[in-house]
Amino acid sequence: MPQVSRDTRKTPRHGLLWFVALWLLGVGGTALLVLPFHLLVAAAMRH
């Protein structure tokens, strides 16, 4: 019984950790994907 209550208490925290990790991964991946296009536009504006 104590193990079950400890697991249920840990689950929301584990889910929040996964949410934050996946969100950061998505933001970082998007930034890396957009960076070459940003540099390309910046170089084109200079010329």
KOLGU-4560 file (N, C-alpha, C; in nm, 3 decimals, padded with zeros to 5 digits):
<recs>
<n_xx: 00.081 n_yy: -00.121 n_zz: 00.000 ca_xx: 00.000 ca_yy: 00.000 ca_zz: 00.000 c_xx: 00.086 c_yy: 00.128 c_zz: 00.000 mol: A seq: 1 type: MET>
<n_xx: 00.187 n_yy: 00.142 n_zz: 00.085 ca_xx: 00.264 ca_yy: 00.267 ca_zz: 00.082 c_xx: 00.332 c_yy: 00.291 c_zz: -00.053 mol: A seq: 2 type: PRO>
<n_xx: 00.375 n_yy: 00.182 n_zz: -00.121 ca_xx: 00.438 ca_yy: 00.198 ca_zz: -00.252 c_xx: 00.341 c_yy: 00.258 c_zz: -00.353 mol: A seq: 3 type: GLN>
<n_xx: 00.217 n_yy: 00.215 n_zz: -00.349 ca_xx: 00.117 ca_yy: 00.264 ca_zz: -00.444 c_xx: 00.092 c_yy: 00.412 c_zz: -00.423 mol: A seq: 4 type: VAL>
<n_xx: 00.080 n_yy: 00.456 n_zz: -00.298 ca_xx: 00.055 ca_yy: 00.598 ca_zz: -00.271 c_xx: 00.177 c_yy: 00.682 c_zz: -00.310 mol: A seq: 5 type: SER>
<n_xx: 00.297 n_yy: 00.626 n_zz: -00.291 ca_xx: 00.418 ca_yy: 00.700 ca_zz: -00.329 c_xx: 00.424 c_yy: 00.714 c_zz: -00.482 mol: A seq: 6 type: ARG>
<n_xx: 00.386 n_yy: 00.610 n_zz: -00.555 ca_xx: 00.386 ca_yy: 00.614 ca_zz: -00.701 c_xx: 00.285 c_yy: 00.715 c_zz: -00.753 mol: A seq: 7 type: ASP>
<n_xx: 00.168 n_yy: 00.720 n_zz: -00.692 ca_xx: 00.066 ca_yy: 00.813 ca_zz: -00.739 c_xx: 00.107 c_yy: 00.957 c_zz: -00.709 mol: A seq: 8 type: THR>
<n_xx: 00.181 n_yy: 00.977 n_zz: -00.602 ca_xx: 00.226 ca_yy: 01.111 ca_zz: -00.568 c_xx: 00.337 c_yy: 01.155 c_zz: -00.665 mol: A seq: 9 type: ARG>
<n_xx: 00.416 n_yy: 01.062 n_zz: -00.714 ca_xx: 00.528 ca_yy: 01.092 ca_zz: -00.802 c_xx: 00.484 c_yy: 01.110 c_zz: -00.947 mol: A seq: 10 type: LYS>
<n_xx: 00.372 n_yy: 01.054 n_zz: -00.985 ca_xx: 00.329 ca_yy: 01.055 ca_zz: -01.124 c_xx: 00.307 c_yy: 01.195 c_zz: -01.181 mol: A seq: 11 type: THR>
<n_xx: 00.235 n_yy: 01.285 n_zz: -01.116 ca_xx: 00.217 ca_yy: 01.419 ca_zz: -01.175 c_xx: 00.350 c_yy: 01.492 c_zz: -01.193 mol: A seq: 12 type: PRO>
<n_xx: 00.441 n_yy: 01.472 n_zz: -01.099 ca_xx: 00.572 ca_yy: 01.536 ca_zz: -01.110 c_xx: 00.650 c_yy: 01.479 c_zz: -01.229 mol: A seq: 13 type: ARG>
<n_xx: 00.639 n_yy: 01.349 n_zz: -01.249 ca_xx: 00.706 ca_yy: 01.282 ca_zz: -01.361 c_xx: 00.646 c_yy: 01.331 c_zz: -01.493 mol: A seq: 14 type: HIS>
<n_xx: 00.514 n_yy: 01.347 n_zz: -01.496 ca_xx: 00.449 ca_yy: 01.397 ca_zz: -01.616 c_xx: 00.488 c_yy: 01.541 c_zz: -01.646 mol: A seq: 15 type: GLY>
<n_xx: 00.500 n_yy: 01.622 n_zz: -01.544 ca_xx: 00.541 ca_yy: 01.761 ca_zz: -01.562 c_xx: 00.685 c_yy: 01.768 c_zz: -01.613 mol: A seq: 16 type: LEU>
<n_xx: 00.771 n_yy: 01.680 n_zz: -01.561 ca_xx: 00.909 ca_yy: 01.675 ca_zz: -01.607 c_xx: 00.916 c_yy: 01.640 c_zz: -01.754 mol: A seq: 17 type: LEU>
<n_xx: 00.837 n_yy: 01.541 n_zz: -01.797 ca_xx: 00.833 ca_yy: 01.503 ca_zz: -01.938 c_xx: 00.779 c_yy: 01.617 c_zz: -02.023 mol: A seq: 18 type: TRP>
<n_xx: 00.676 n_yy: 01.686 n_zz: -01.975 ca_xx: 00.619 ca_yy: 01.798 ca_zz: -02.050 c_xx: 00.723 c_yy: 01.907 c_zz: -02.072 mol: A seq: 19 type: PHE>
<n_xx: 00.794 n_yy: 01.944 n_zz: -01.966 ca_xx: 00.895 ca_yy: 02.049 ca_zz: -01.976 c_xx: 01.009 c_yy: 02.005 c_zz: -02.067 mol: A seq: 20 type: VAL>
<n_xx: 01.053 n_yy: 01.880 n_zz: -02.054 ca_xx: 01.164 ca_yy: 01.831 ca_zz: -02.137 c_xx: 01.125 c_yy: 01.830 c_zz: -02.285 mol: A seq: 21 type: ALA>
<n_xx: 01.006 n_yy: 01.783 n_zz: -02.316 ca_xx: 00.962 ca_yy: 01.780 ca_zz: -02.456 c_xx: 00.939 c_yy: 01.920 c_zz: -02.510 mol: A seq: 22 type: LEU>
<n_xx: 00.890 n_yy: 02.010 n_zz: -02.426 ca_xx: 00.868 ca_yy: 02.148 ca_zz: -02.470 c_xx: 01.001 c_yy: 02.214 c_zz: -02.503 mol: A seq: 23 type: TRP>
<n_xx: 01.101 n_yy: 02.195 n_zz: -02.416 ca_xx: 01.233 ca_yy: 02.252 ca_zz: -02.442 c_xx: 01.297 c_yy: 02.191 c_zz: -02.566 mol: A seq: 24 type: LEU>
<n_xx: 01.276 n_yy: 02.062 n_zz: -02.585 ca_xx: 01.328 ca_yy: 01.996 ca_zz: -02.704 c_xx: 01.263 c_yy: 02.052 c_zz: -02.831 mol: A seq: 25 type: LEU>
<n_xx: 01.134 n_yy: 02.076 n_zz: -02.825 ca_xx: 01.064 ca_yy: 02.134 ca_zz: -02.939 c_xx: 01.108 c_yy: 02.276 c_zz: -02.969 mol: A seq: 26 type: GLY>
<n_xx: 01.125 n_yy: 02.356 n_zz: -02.865 ca_xx: 01.170 ca_yy: 02.495 ca_zz: -02.884 c_xx: 01.312 c_yy: 02.496 c_zz: -02.940 mol: A seq: 27 type: VAL>
<n_xx: 01.398 n_yy: 02.412 n_zz: -02.885 ca_xx: 01.537 ca_yy: 02.406 ca_zz: -02.934 c_xx: 01.545 c_yy: 02.355 c_zz: -03.077 mol: A seq: 28 type: GLY>
<n_xx: 01.466 n_yy: 02.253 n_zz: -03.108 ca_xx: 01.463 ca_yy: 02.201 ca_zz: -03.244 c_xx: 01.412 c_yy: 02.303 c_zz: -03.344 mol: A seq: 29 type: GLY>
<n_xx: 01.311 n_yy: 02.377 n_zz: -03.305 ca_xx: 01.256 ca_yy: 02.481 ca_zz: -03.393 c_xx: 01.359 c_yy: 02.591 c_zz: -03.415 mol: A seq: 30 type: THR>
<n_xx: 01.428 n_yy: 02.630 n_zz: -03.311 ca_xx: 01.531 ca_yy: 02.735 ca_zz: -03.324 c_xx: 01.642 c_yy: 02.689 c_zz: -03.418 mol: A seq: 31 type: ALA>
<n_xx: 01.685 n_yy: 02.564 n_zz: -03.404 ca_xx: 01.790 ca_yy: 02.513 ca_zz: -03.492 c_xx: 01.742 c_yy: 02.501 c_zz: -03.636 mol: A seq: 32 type: LEU>
<n_xx: 01.616 n_yy: 02.471 n_zz: -03.654 ca_xx: 01.561 ca_yy: 02.459 ca_zz: -03.788 c_xx: 01.549 c_yy: 02.597 c_zz: -03.855 mol: A seq: 33 type: LEU>
<n_xx: 01.516 n_yy: 02.698 n_zz: -03.779 ca_xx: 01.493 ca_yy: 02.832 ca_zz: -03.834 c_xx: 01.624 c_yy: 02.910 c_zz: -03.851 mol: A seq: 34 type: VAL>
<n_xx: 01.726 n_yy: 02.876 n_zz: -03.773 ca_xx: 01.851 ca_yy: 02.952 ca_zz: -03.774 c_xx: 01.913 c_yy: 02.967 c_zz: -03.913 mol: A seq: 35 type: LEU>
<n_xx: 01.926 n_yy: 02.863 n_zz: -03.994 ca_xx: 01.986 ca_yy: 02.883 ca_zz: -04.128 c_xx: 01.906 c_yy: 02.981 c_zz: -04.214 mol: A seq: 36 type: PRO>
<n_xx: 01.774 n_yy: 02.975 n_zz: -04.206 ca_xx: 01.691 ca_yy: 03.068 ca_zz: -04.284 c_xx: 01.708 c_yy: 03.211 c_zz: -04.233 mol: A seq: 37 type: PHE>
<n_xx: 01.721 n_yy: 03.226 n_zz: -04.104 ca_xx: 01.742 ca_yy: 03.359 ca_zz: -04.046 c_xx: 01.875 c_yy: 03.417 c_zz: -04.094 mol: A seq: 38 type: HIS>
<n_xx: 01.979 n_yy: 03.335 n_zz: -04.093 ca_xx: 02.110 ca_yy: 03.382 ca_zz: -04.139 c_xx: 02.108 c_yy: 03.412 c_zz: -04.289 mol: A seq: 39 type: LEU>
<n_xx: 02.035 n_yy: 03.332 n_zz: -04.364 ca_xx: 02.024 ca_yy: 03.355 ca_zz: -04.508 c_xx: 01.955 c_yy: 03.488 c_zz: -04.537 mol: A seq: 40 type: LEU>
<n_xx: 01.847 n_yy: 03.516 n_zz: -04.467 ca_xx: 01.776 ca_yy: 03.643 ca_zz: -04.485 c_xx: 01.864 c_yy: 03.759 c_zz: -04.441 mol: A seq: 41 type: VAL>
<n_xx: 01.936 n_yy: 03.744 n_zz: -04.330 ca_xx: 02.023 ca_yy: 03.851 ca_zz: -04.283 c_xx: 02.134 c_yy: 03.879 c_zz: -04.385 mol: A seq: 42 type: ALA>
<n_xx: 02.190 n_yy: 03.774 n_zz: -04.445 ca_xx: 02.294 ca_yy: 03.793 ca_zz: -04.546 c_xx: 02.237 c_yy: 03.858 c_zz: -04.671 mol: A seq: 43 type: ALA>
<n_xx: 02.116 n_yy: 03.823 n_zz: -04.709 ca_xx: 02.053 ca_yy: 03.880 ca_zz: -04.828 c_xx: 02.020 c_yy: 04.029 c_zz: -04.806 mol: A seq: 44 type: ALA>
<n_xx: 01.987 n_yy: 04.066 n_zz: -04.685 ca_xx: 01.953 ca_yy: 04.205 ca_zz: -04.657 c_xx: 02.079 c_yy: 04.294 c_zz: -04.659 mol: A seq: 45 type: MET>
<n_xx: 02.193 n_yy: 04.233 n_zz: -04.629 ca_xx: 02.317 ca_yy: 04.309 ca_zz: -04.627 c_xx: 02.362 c_yy: 04.349 c_zz: -04.767 mol: A seq: 46 type: ARG>
<n_xx: 02.335 n_yy: 04.267 n_zz: -04.865 ca_xx: 02.384 ca_yy: 04.292 ca_zz: -05.002 c_xx: 02.298 c_yy: 04.389 c_zz: -05.076 mol: A seq: 47 type: HIS>
</recs>
